[in-house]
Amino acid sequence: MGAFSAFLLIIVAVVVDFFWIDVDRKRWGWMKNWSKFNKVLFFSGFIAVSLIIYVGVSLEYL
């Protein structure tokens, strides 16, 4: 359960950084001209890859 909490914390930190902390768009400005669909696709891919890495690393302990 602790590893899942770490995974969830990373996902929440990225989302909070994108929507709340980075108001000047200095870190996420490279996505400024992207459509909403492309942003959703990017973050969905990020979450999917993170989940695959999480499961791959923790398979030994499951």
C-alpha angles and dihedrals in degrees: 000000000000093000091050089052090053090050091049091047091054092050092048091047092054093047093047090048092050098046105028117016102039097064093148092053093230095138100031098032092108087072094053097110095041120114120243090253092055091049091050089047091050095050092043089053091047091053092045093050091046090051092049091050091047093051093043094053095043098045090096090059099043 
